[in-house]
Amino acid sequence: MNKVVIFGVGLIGGSFALALKKAGAVGSIVGMDRSPAYLARALERGIIDVIGGTRAAASPAGADLAAGAAAASDAMAEALHGADLVLLAAPVAQTEAILSAIAPHLQAGTVVTDAGSTKSDVVVAARRALGGKIAQFVPGHPIAGRETNGPDAAIDHLYAGKKCVLTALDENAAEDIDRVAAAWRACGAIIHRLTPQEHDKVFAAVSHLPHLLAYALVDDIANKPHADLLFQYAASGFRDFTRIAGSSPEMWRDISLANQSALLTELDAYLAQLTGLRARLAAGDGAGLERVYSNAQSARHQWITAIEAAEAPPSHE
């Protein structure tokens, strides 16, 4: 690709840029972000090659508002001109606003994708914002991350060996899907396909609910009067369980609300599980507790074994 434009130059977008550069898969990367500091740091680190247009909010006030808006529009047009691919790596709640700003300047040869952790809401927002250009939007979700944020968190191997789920639309051309898939493969990702609805149900259970639980546990302990004492003795088990509570609160607020229905379904099921465990504990039912623990241990071992088998290098014997 000659030119890629990335909206959001933090962990996800920045790692995408670094991986493409490492693979020699891109000529130039234009960075767009609401944070001038992030853009400056991304440029300094070599994550991006060019800083794109600033947001309209930075336009002059008063009588110059119209001129400022026109300048912002011109900057967006310049950033998108000749782009092969555009990646939205911003919080999902910003999707529609970004796509609406892109739409008037989106050329026929440009494909747009995203890295949002929810898909049904993103598709609805894209249809509203892009209208007749919806065929140029191929939704995606790389299954990778860290609990740190910003350009300094970006690494060139974040996606190596990790899944990237594409939730292609009926309107998408095969060659546009292939372009997005090829970009993620250049980053080292393994492509999977789901519908937007399947995606949101799956990730409500295995990603969104765990984040909600981790945030809830740390918040609960932090609000106790003896929190300092509790944190003093929290060790590796607590650290491992709550690692993801170090993730961006804004991003996970947006994800939780965007996938509200599926997340509520999973949360209700988990509450029922906790109620059952509480009843066994209150009754002193050691055998019942052990059955749950043993089933969980077995399921986790099988899952880890499957992951290790999938990640093992192929045998040449």
N, C-alpha and C positions, 0 to 999 in steps of 0.2 A: 504494500500500500504506500502511496506517495504521501498522503496526508491523513492524519487522524486527529479529531477534536475530542477532548475529554472535558466534560462538565463535572467538576469535583476532583481535585488533585491530591486528595488525602490518601489513606491506606489503600482503598480499592482501586481508584483511578490511577494513583501514582504507581502502584505495583503493576497494573496493566501496562502502563507506559514503559516502565523499566524492563518488563519482560519482553515486550515487542522490540525494544531497542537491542536487548541482549541477543534476541533471535535474528536480528537484522531484517525484521519484517516490516519496517516502516521508515519512510524518509524523514518526515517532520511531524512533530506533535504540538498541537496548539492547546494550551490550557485555559479553561474558563472556571472561575470560582467566585463565590460571594466574598471571600476573604482575600484582600490584597496581600496580606502577610503570607498566606498559604501559597499564593501565586509566586511571590518573590522567592520563597524558600524552594518551591518546586523548580523554578528556573535556576536557582543557585546550585541545586543538587543535580541538575541535568535531567530531571524527570521530564520536563517539557522543553521545547525549543523556542516557543513564542508564547507570550501572554496575549490572550484574546481580549475582546472588548470588555470594558467594565460594565457593571450593572447600571440600569437606568436610574437607580436610587442615588448614584453618584453625580447625576446631572445637575447643572446650575438651577437655582431656585427662581421663583418669580417669573418675569417676562421671558426668561431664557429656558423655561421648562420645555417648550415645543422644540427648540433647537437642541436641547440636551437629549430629548427622546429621539430625535432624528439622528443625532450622532451615535447614540447607543444602537439604533437600528443599523446604521452603516457599519458599525464595528462588528455586529453580529453577522451581517452579510459577508464582510471581509473574512471573518474567522471561518465561516462555513464554505466559502468559495473553493471549489475543487476538492472538497473533502471526500475521501473514499468511505470513511466510517466515522460515526459519532457515537461516543459512549456516555451515557448518563450514569455517573457514579455519585450522585447526591442522595440525601434522604428521600424516601419514596413520596413524602408529602409535597416535595418540590417538583415532581415529575410533570404535572400538567402545566405549571407555569413555565418551565424550561422548554417543553415541547411547543407551547403556544408562541414563545419567543423565536423558536427555531423555524416554525412552519412557513412563514412568508419567504424565508431565504433558503429553504431546503431544495436543492437541485435534484434533478431526476436521477443522477448517478450516485447519489449519496445514500448509504444505508445507516439507519439509526438503531442502536440497541441500548439496553440498560443493564444494571447490575443489582436491581432491587430485590429484596428478600421476600416480597409478595408480588403476585402476578395478576390476579383477577382485577384488582383495583387499578393497577398500572395500565392494563389493556383498556379499561373503561376510560381512564384519563387520556390515553393516547388517541382513542377514537374521537373524543371531544376536541382535543387540541389539533390533531392532524387532519381530520376530515378525510378528504379524498386522497391524501398522501399516506394513509394508514398502512398501505402495502409496503412502505419503506421502513416500517418499524418492526424489528424482530426482537421480542422480549427475551431476556436471559437472566440467569442468576448463577454466578460463580460460587461454589460452596467452599469458601475459604475465608479466613479472617484472622485477626489478632485482637487482643484486648486493648491495643493502643491505637491512636488516631493521628491524622495529619500527615503531611508529606514526609516527615522524619520517620514515620512508621512504615513507609513503603519499602518493599524489598522485591528484587527481580525474580525470586523463586516462590512467591506466595502461592501461585496456582499450579506449580509442578506436581503432577500426579493427582490433582484434586478434580472433583467432578464440576462440570459446568452444565446446568440444565437450561436448554432452550425450549421455550413454550411458544413455538411458531404459530402464526395466525394463518387462517385459510387463504388470506389475501397475499401472503408472502410468496415471492418468486423463489424457486429452488436455488438460483444463483445467489440471491441475497442471503438466504439462510446459510449457504455454503461460505459466504464471505465472513459472516459472523463466527461460524464454527471454526474456520481456518485461523481467524485472529486468536481465538481462545486456545486452539491447539498450538499455535506458535508460542503461547505463554506456558505450555506444558499441560494444559487441562485436558480432561477426558470428557467428551461430549455425551450428554444424556438428553432424552426428549420426554417431556410430559405436557399435558394440557395445563393451562393456567389453573383450572379448578383442582386437578390432581396435585399440582405443585403446592398449592396453598394448604390443602388438607395434610399432605405429608409433612410439610415443614412446620405447621402448627404443632405437631406432635414431637418432632425430633430436634427442633431448633427454637421456635418461638416460646413454647412452654418452658424448656430448660432455662432460657434467659429470664423469663418472668419469675421462676422459682429462685434463681440465684440472686436477682435483685431483691426479692421479698425477704429472703433469709438474712442478707447483709443489712438491709434496712431495719428489720426486726431487732437484730442484735445491736445495731448502732443506736437505736432509740431506747434501749434498756438503761436504767440508772447506773448499772455496773458494767457498761459497755467496755470501758478501758480494761477492766480485769478479764473480761471474756476474750477480747482480742489479744491480750497478752499471752493467753494459753492456746489460742487457735493455731493449729499446726498444718501439716501438709494436706491432710484430708479436707479440712475446711478451705485451704487455698485452692486445691484442685476443683472442689465442688463449686466454688464461687468465682473462679477465674473470669468467667464471662460477664460478671457484674462490673468489670472494669471497662466494658464497651461503652460506646457513645449513648448516653441517655436520650438524646434527641432522636437518633436513628431508631432506637428500640421503642420509643414512644410511638413514632410513626408506624413502625412495623406492627406493633400490637393493635393499634386502632385500625390499620388497613386490613388486617386479617382477623378482625374482631369475632366474626361468627365462628370460624373454624377454631380459633384459640379458645373461645368460651366452651365449645364442645369438649376440647381436650382438657381444659381446666376442670370442668364438671366431672369428667371421668377420673381425673387425678384426685379430686376432693373425695369421690366415692372410695377410691383406693385408700386414702388416708383415714377415712372414717372406719373402714374395715380393719386397718392396722391398729387404730386406736382401740377398737373393740377387743381385738385379740390381746393387746397389751394390758388393757384394763382387766380382762378376764384371766390374765396370767397364762394365756394359751401359747406356751413356748413352741409346741409342735406346729401350730398354725403360723406363727411368725417365721419359724425355720423354713416352712414350705415356700413362703413368699420369697425369703432371702435366697433359698436354693434355686428357685426358678429364675430369679433375677440374675444370680451368679452364672448359671448355665447359659442363659440367653446372651449375657454380655461376653462370655468366653467364645461362644459361637460367632458373635458379631466381630470380635477382634480377630479371630482366626480367619474369617472371610475377608476382612480388610487386608490382613497381612498376605493372604494368598493372592489377592488382586494386585497388591503393590510389589510382589516378588518379581524380580527380573526373570525373563523367560529362560528356560534351560536349553542349552545347545548340545546336550548329549545325544 
